[in-house]
Amino acid sequence: MNRNVFLLSGCQALLTTGNILLVSVVALIGQTLSPSASMTTFPVATQFVGLMAATIPASLIMRKVGRKNGFYLGNSVGITGAIVCITALLSQQFALFSFGTFLLGIGIGFGTLYRFAAVEVCPEGQKSRAISFVMAGGVIAAVIGPQLAIYSQDLLPDSEFAGAFLGLLLLYTIALCMLFLTDIPHEKAVSGLQPQRPLREIVTQPMFIVAVVVAMVSYVVMNLLMTATPLAMARCGYSFSQAANVIEWHVLGMFVPSFFTGSLISRFGLNRIMYTGALFLLGCIAINLNGVSEWHFWTALVCLGVGWNFMFISATQLVTTTYTGAEKAKSQAANEFMVFSMVTLSALSSGWMEAVLGWQAMNWIVLPLVLWAVGVIFFIGRSDSAVTPAIP
């Protein structure tokens, strides 16, 4: 891996550390500030609304000004969002806090493109490994994120969780500094000379459909269950530190496999790895339906993380085979928008589902989604040339 992939991995690690910190605290903050139980995860939803709103502009902006300048912009918006959240928590304003998480979502939306940037700065035969390496930065996040949430909980005496956003502000500032050291070529001039297909033709390709469905299902299921876990554990009488430790192991499950997911894809092909990921998600659901001990939460969330990793990295690799360099910006924008619009809906509904329907009902609801993804892979994604990437 070259120097730029290492730096992008570091930026991804810092971004993901912040994301995991947010997972650990935002729903609990919503539970404290929201006017009703059904609004508990509204700040989580506004975060994903911001992410969804950024997906198309982020790709198009980066096409105009380059990846590096686009990442500068995203980090700056994220820093602003952290400052707004601190202000909101100190003044106990639910609406302002939700606006702050919306700005954080915009910053995260720009950051989701780190994995595509890593593909562009590495040799052709190392694409899958580059994606995995960047995603592996989340291993650092898995350890630091929840611990940062725990130790910063009482950093500012006037607000229980405001200190966490001071930590978030520091993470985004360090990422901004690391971006100064990267060298990401701007391909605007090259892409402008190449012919492009209509977007409709690109997104109706069988392999594009498979990639979007697999990424969407893995992220929606993961987001629904991950976001609701701290709430479900609180209802079962577990402490904040116990819930944060479960989230830590979940994130390790999300990112530790990244060290070898690329090699597994090279050896077994994308379909088999996506099927394996689906099996882990089904295992997570089965464990959750069989108990609410700390062991059940811990084991299920690890399976959830591994399943997401196998499916999401495979989907990311698959979607990069469906467009040319000239079609990159609009294709990636369409992919991110479709995936994260559904993730946004899952974030908006997770608090209501956990409060009204209950933890076990949530697990029954996501079961058909996983089976749908398996069916799409089986019936649509059966072309050997499309599901086995050309990696030496």
N, C-alpha and C positions, 0 to 999 in steps of 0.2 A: 504494500500500500504506500502511495506517495504522501508527501507532507500535507497536501491540501485535504486529503481524506482524513488524516489524523486531526487536523484543525476543525474540519466540519464535524467529526465525531465528538470533539470536545464541546463545540457549540450545541450539538444535539443533546449531549449529556447534561449541559447546564439548563437547556430548555426543558428537558424531561424531568430534571430535578425539581424545577419550578412547577411543572404539571402535577407531579406526585404530591408535592406540598399542598397544591390546591385541592387535589382529591381528598387529602387527609382532613382539610379544615373547612372548605367552602360549604359543604352540606350542613355541617354542624353550626357554622355561623348563620346560615339561612334558618336553621331550626330555632336559633336564639332571636334573630331580628325579624323574621317573617311574620306577617299579620295572621297567618293561618297555616295549618300543617300541610295543606296541599301546595303551598308556596315555598316549602322548605328548600327545594332544589331549583328555585327560579334563578338564583345567581349562577348556578351551574349551567342552566339553560342559556342565560344571556352570554355566558362565556362561549358556548358552542354556536350561538347565533353570530357572535363576532367572528369566530373561526370560519363559519360558513360564508359570512359576508365578505371575508378576505380572500377566499380561495380563488375566485375568478380574477379579481383585480391584482392579486399577488403575482400570478403567472404572467398576466399581461404587462404589469409594471416592470417585471424583471426582463421581459422580452425587450422593452424599450430602453431601460437604464442598466440592465445587467443584474445578475444574481446578487453580487456583493452589495450594490447600492440598495437593492430590494431588501436584503437582510438587515442592513443598517436601519432602514425605515421601520421594519417590523419590530426590531429590538427597541427602537425609540418609542413606538406606540406602547409596547409592553411596559417599559419603564414608567411612562405616564400613567398607565393603568394601575401599577403597583402603588404609585403615590396617591392616586384617587382612592384606592381601597383603604389605605392607611388613614386618610382623612375621614372617610366614611365610618370606619370602625371607631375612631376616636370620638366622633359625634353621634354614633349609633343611628346612622341613616341607611335604611334598607335599600331605598331607591338609588342612592348615590353609590352604595356598594355594588349593586347590580350593574350600574353603568361602568364601574371600575373593572368588573370581571368581563364586561363586554369588550373593553379596550384590551384587556389581557388576551381575550380570544382572538382579536385581530392580530396581535403580535404572534400568538401561537400559530395562526393560519399561515403567516409568512414562514414560520419556522418549520412547518410540515414539509416544505420543499427542500430541506437540507438533504434528504435521501436522494432526490433527483439530482441535486447539484453534485453529490458524490459520484453518481454514475457518469456525469459529464466530464469529470476531471481524472478519470482512471481509464486504463486500456480496455478495449472492447471485451476481452476474455475475462475480465475481473469484475464485471458489473454486479453480479449477484453477491460476490464477496464484499464489494464496496458498500452495497446496501446493508448487508449484515453487520459490517464493521461500524458503520454510522449508528445503526440501531443498537449495537452493543454498548454504545456510550450510556445507554439506560441502566446498565449494571451499576454504574456509579450513582445514578439517580436513585436506584432502588434502596441503597444504603443511606444516602445523604438526605433525600427528600423527607421521609417520615421522621427521621431523627431531628432534622431541622425544625419540623413542625412541632415535635415534642418539646425541644429545648428552647424554642422561641415563644412558646405558649404564653409565658408570663414576663416576656422581655419588657413590654410596656405595661406598667401597672394599671393604666386607665382603660385598657381593653385586652381581653383574654387572648385574642389571636392577632392583634395588630403587628406584633413582633414578627410573625411569620412573613408578613409582606415586606418588612425591612430586609429579611433574608432573600426574598424574591427579587427585590430591587438590586441587591448585591449580585445575584446570579446573572441577571440580565446585563448589568454593567460589565461584568467580566466577559460575557459572551460578545458584547460589543467591541471590547478591546481585542479579543481573539480574532474577530473578523478582519481587523486591520492587517493581520499577518497572512491572510489567505490570498491566493491568486486564482480567481475563477474567470476563465475567458468569457468574453461577451460575444455571443454568436449571432447577433442581430444581422450583421451584413451578409453572413453566409445563408441564413434561413430565408432572407428576403429574395434570394435568387432562385430558390427551389419551388417547384409546383406544389400545390396543396389540394387535398381532397376536401369536399364539404364536410363540416363537422358531423352532420347526420350520417354520412357514410362511415366515418371513423367509429362513432359510438354504437353503430348497429352491427359491427363485426362480432362474430361469436366470441372471440377471445377477449374483446373489450368488455362484453357483457359478463363473461365469467369473472374477469378481474374485478369489475365493479361490485358484483353481487358478493363475491367472497370477501373482499375488503369491507364492504358495507355490513354484512352479517357478523363478521368477526368483531368489528368495532362496536356495532350496536349492542350485541350480546355482552361484550366485555364492559362497555360503558354503563349499561343498565345495572349489571350485577355489581360492578366495582363501586359505582356511586352509591348504591343502596346499602352496601355492606356496613359502612360505619353507622348508618342509621339503624339497621337491623341488629347489629351488635349492641348498640346503646339500649335498644328496647329489651334485649336479653340480659342486660345488667353488666355488660363488659365495660371496662374503663377506656378512656381515650387512648392511652398508651397501648393497650391490648389491640384495639382496632388499628392503630397506626402500624404496629408490628405485623399484623395480618396483611395490610396494604404493602408493607415493605417486601414480604415474601412473594406477594402477588407480582410486584414489579420485577423482582428477580426472575420469576417465571416468565415474565414478558420479554426480558432482555438477555438473560444468560444464554438461552439457546442460540442467540444471534451469532455467537462465536463459531457455530458449526452449521447453522441453517443453510448458509450458502453452499457449503460442501455437500450437504444432504440433497439439496436441489440439483446440484451438478450430477450426483450419482443416481438418484432415484427419479428425477423429473418433478415438475411442478404439481401434477395431479396427485401423486402419492403423498406428497408433503401436505397438500391442502386437505386430503382425506384424513391424514393423521391429526392435523390440527382440529378438524371437526370432531374426531373421536375424543380428544382432550376436552373440548367444550361439552360434549355429551357426558363425559365423566364428571365434570364440574357440576352439571345440573343434577346428576344422580346423587352425588354426595350431598348437595344442598337439600335435596328432598328427603334425605334420610336422617337429618339431625341438625341441631343448632349449637353443638358444643364448640369450644374454641378450636378443637382439632378439625371439626367439619368445616368451619369457615376457612381455616388455614389451608387445608388440603384442597378444597374446592377452588380457592382463589389462585393457588399455584397452578392447578390444571387450567384454569381460565387464562392465566398469563401465557402458558406454553401454547395453548390452542390458538390464541390471538397471534402470537409470534409466527407460528408456522403458516397460518392462513394469510396474514397481512403482508409478510415479506414475500411470499409466493405471489400474491396478487400484485404487489408493487413491481416485481420482476416481470410478470406477465404483461402488465399494461404497457411497459416500455417497449414491448415488441410490436405494438399495434399502430405506431405512428412514426413518421419520418422526422428528421430534425426540424424541417420547416413547420411541421404540424405540432411540435412539442408543446408550445405555450397553451394553445387552445385545448389540446387533448388532455394535458395535465389539469388544466382549469376545470374542464368538464368532469374528469374523474374525481377530483377533490370535492367539487361542489356536490355531486351526487352522493358521495360517501358521507360527507360531513353534514349534509342537510338531514340525513336520516339519523346521524349521531346526535344532532341538535334536538330532534324530536324525542329521542330516547332520553336525553338529559332532562328535557322539560317534563317528561312523564314519569321519570323514575321516582321522584319524591312522592307524587300522588299515588303511584302504584304501591309503593312500600307502605304508605300510611293507610290507604283505603283497602287494597287487595291483600296485602301481606307478603312476606318474604317468599313463602313456598309457591304462592300463586304466580309471582314474578318468574320463578324458574319454570313452571309449566308453560307460561306464555312464550318464553324464548325458545322452547324446545322445537316448535315447528319451523322457526327461522333457520336453525342449524340444519334440519332435515331438508329444507328448501335449498340451501347452499349446496348440500351434497348432491341433490337431484340436478342442479344446474351444472355442476362439474361433470356429473356422469352423462347427462344427455346432450350438453352443448360442448363441453371442453374435451372432446375425445380425439382431436387431431394430434397425432404424435409430433408433428413438426411444431405445433404451437405450445405443447405442454412440456417439452423437453428442451430447455435452453441450450444454445450452442456455447458451452463453457468447456474448455479443455481440462 
